[in-house]
Amino acid sequence: MAATADTEGTSELPQHGVDLNGEFHFKVDGKGRMALPAKFRKVLSKDLVVTPELTNECVYVFETPDFNEWVEKLFIDRFGEYKESDREHVKLRRVLKSRARDVEVDASGRIMLSPEVRAAVGIDKEVVVVGNTGRFEIWDADRFKAMSDEVDLGLFYS
């Protein structure tokens, strides 16, 4: 399902906990800019956080409060809590935060993906933007197709 970009403005206020759905195909230009789906721009603020997924499969894009909440959930899910006195926790959080980049949606509804972020997840030109609960994901188009071809939705049936 291909989507075209329009230039409708984004909301100025963060919409904490936004639930985004859908699959959209875009191109990354030579400067690393890519358009966001119009339906996402309507509900997101102009200030976002991008970070490679933990295993570098794709790029996660969050509202700032949602990014910080995701980091906290990682610690809760894995360790039960974040402990400032645990050196391993401090190192993990440091690396998570260092991989994240603040980006701004420009007047044309685009965000910039740094060369480092693009290289980390193998993004070249063609990307797929996928809505996900509390964030959206940016995938290299070929990688997304390979991943989705491996998914068996029949697993939901017993």
N, C-alpha and C positions, 0 to 999 in steps of 0.2 A: 504494500500500500504506500504509494508515494505521496508526500505532502509538499506543498509549496510554502515558502515563507511570505508573510506579509509584514507590514511595519506597524502594527498596532502597538501601543505603548504597554509597558508593564506596570504593575502596581508598585507604588512606592513603599508600602508597608509589608514587612515579612508576613507570610501566611504560614505560620508554624503548623506542621502536621498535614500539609497538603498531600492529597492522594492523587497521583498522576497515572494515567492509563494510556495505552496505545503504542503503536510502532510507526516511526517516521523515518524516511530516508533523506539524507542530506549529503552535501559535499563539503569538505574542508578546503578553504582556499589556500593559496601559497603562503599567506601570513599566519595560518593556523586558526583563522576565524571560521565559525560555523553558525548557521541560523538555528534558532530554537523554534520548536513548534508553536504556532500562534496560541493554541489552547493552553500551553504551559506558560507562555509569557503573560497571559491574562491573569494568572493566579500567583505567579512568583514575583518576588521583589527583584530589583535590579542587581543586588549584591548576592552572589552565590559563592559556594565553595566547591572546587573540583579536586578530586583525589583518585589516584589509581585504586582499583579494587585490591583487596589484600593479596591476591595471587596474580595481579596484573592482567586479568582477563578483559577488563573494560574500565571506563572512567565512571565514577559515581559523582553525581552533582546534587548538592544539598542547599537548602536554606541554611544560614549559619547556625541557628539554634538546633536544627535537625542534625547537622554534622556533629556538633558537640554531644548531642544525645546519642548518636550512633557510636561514638568513641566510648562513652560511658557504658552503653549496652554491651560492647565487646568485652569489657572488663568484667561486667556482671555475669555475662554468659559463660565466660571461661574461668574466672577466678572467684566469682561471688561478689566482688567489690574491687574498687581501685584503692590501693594502699600507697600513699605518698612515701612511706618509709620502706617500701619494697623496691630495691634497685632495679629489678627486672621490670616491674610495672612502670617505673619512671622511664626506663629505656624504651619500652614498647610505646608508651604515650608520646615520647619525644619523636620517634620515627613516624608514627601515625600523623602527628601534627606537622612534621617537616615535609611530608609528601603532599600535603594539602596546599592549594593555591586559592587565594581570594580572586574572584573574577567579577567583572561588571558587565551586565547586558548593555550593549551600546544602543544608540538611537535607531539602528537598523534591525535590532532584535537578535544580535549575534553575541557569542562569547568567544574569547580567545583561549585556545588550548596551547600551552607552552610546548616547545619542541621536546622537553624532557617528559612531559606527561604523554604526549603522542607516542614517543619512542617506547616508553615503558609498557604501553598496552598494544603497540603495533598498529596504530592508526596511521593511514596514509591519506587517501582522498575520500573514499566512499564510507559513510558511517550510517549506523542505525541508532536512532534515539528511541529508548524504550522506557515507558513509565513504569515505576515501581513504587510501592508504598513508602512514603516519606522521602523519596528521592527519585531521580531518573538516571538512566545509564546511557553512556555513549560507547558503542561497540564499533570496531572495524567491521564492515559489512560482511566480509568473508568469514571472519571468526564468529560473528553472530549466527550466520547461516549454519556453519558446522556445529555450533553448540545447540541450536534449536533442532537441528536434524537428529541429534542424539537423544533428545528428550522424549520420553514415552508417557504421554498424558493418560494412557490406559492404566497406569499405575494407580490412578484414583479409583478404579473399579476393582472390587475384590472377586 
